[in-house]
Amino acid sequence: MHAPPQGSSALHLVILFLLLGVYVLVGMASYACVKRKGFRWPVLLVIVCLICWPVLILLELLRSPNGVESSRRPIEYVGLGLAALNILLLVLGCLSR
């Protein structure tokens, strides 16, 4: 067995904090979208969005149940971008095999 490189634990911490930050941003974007559109069970939908990020894109495409359309907040654009990036990375990962 060989010892891991010295900088690997620091790199893992950086990756962990980046991933946690992305989860926080997607969670905030999901909650903002659910509250803006007036969907029922907002906490459940936010949990689903955190488990599967592309669901946020579907929520944005759905019509609002209360019939009132309003403009997106900046955090929702960030969440949509992260969800789209997730899909792009998944497709590129599948194509590279």
For each residue, the residues with C-beta under 8 A, 3 or more apart:
1:
2:
3:
4: 8 9
5: 8
6: 9
7: 10 11
8: 4 5 11 12
9: 4 6 12 13
10: 7 13 14
11: 7 8 14 15
12: 8 9 15 16
13: 9 10 16 17
14: 10 11 17 18
15: 11 12 18 19
16: 12 13 19 20
17: 13 14 20 21
18: 14 15 21 22
19: 15 16 22 23
20: 16 17 23 24
21: 17 18 24 25
22: 18 19 25 26 82
23: 19 20 26 27 50
24: 20 21 27 28
25: 21 22 28 29 75 78 79 82
26: 22 23 29 30 49 50 53 56 79 82 83
27: 23 24 30 31 46 49 50
28: 24 25 31 32 75 79
29: 25 26 32 33 49 56 75 76 78 79 80 82
30: 26 27 33 34 45 46 49 50 55 56 59 79
31: 27 28 34 35 42 46
32: 28 29 35 36 73 75 76 79
33: 29 30 36 37 56 59 60 72 76 79
34: 30 31 37 39 42 45 46 59
35: 31 32 38 42
36: 32 33 64 70 72 73 76
37: 33 34 59 62 64 65 66
38: 35 64 65 66 68
39: 34 42 45 59 65
40: 65
41: 44 45
42: 31 34 35 39 45 46
43: 46 47
44: 41 47 48
45: 30 34 39 41 42 48 49 55 59
46: 27 30 31 34 42 43 49 50
47: 43 44 50 51
48: 44 45 51 52 55
49: 26 27 29 30 45 46 52 53 55 56 59
50: 23 26 27 30 46 47 53
51: 47 48 55
52: 48 49 55
53: 26 49 50 56 82 83 86
54: 57 58 83 86 87
55: 30 45 48 49 51 52 58 59
56: 26 29 30 33 49 53 59 60 79 80 83
57: 54 60 61 80 83 84 87
58: 54 55 61 62
59: 30 33 34 37 39 45 49 55 56 62
60: 33 56 57 72 76 80
61: 57 58
62: 37 58 59
63: 67 69
64: 36 37 38 67 68 69
65: 37 38 39 40
66: 37 38
67: 63 64
68: 38 64
69: 63 64
70: 36
71:
72: 33 36 60 76 77
73: 32 36 76 77
74: 77 78
75: 25 28 29 32 78 79
76: 29 32 33 36 60 72 73 79 80
77: 72 73 74 80 81
78: 25 29 74 75 81 82
79: 25 26 28 29 30 32 33 56 75 76 82 83
80: 29 56 57 60 76 77 83 84
81: 77 78 84 85
82: 22 25 26 29 53 78 79 85 86
83: 26 53 54 56 57 79 80 86 87
84: 57 80 81 87 88
85: 81 82 88 89
86: 53 54 82 83 89 90
87: 54 57 83 84 90 91
88: 84 85 91 92
89: 85 86 92 93
90: 86 87 93 94
91: 87 88 94 95
92: 88 89 95 96
93: 89 90 96 97
94: 90 91 97
95: 91 92
96: 92 93
97: 93 94
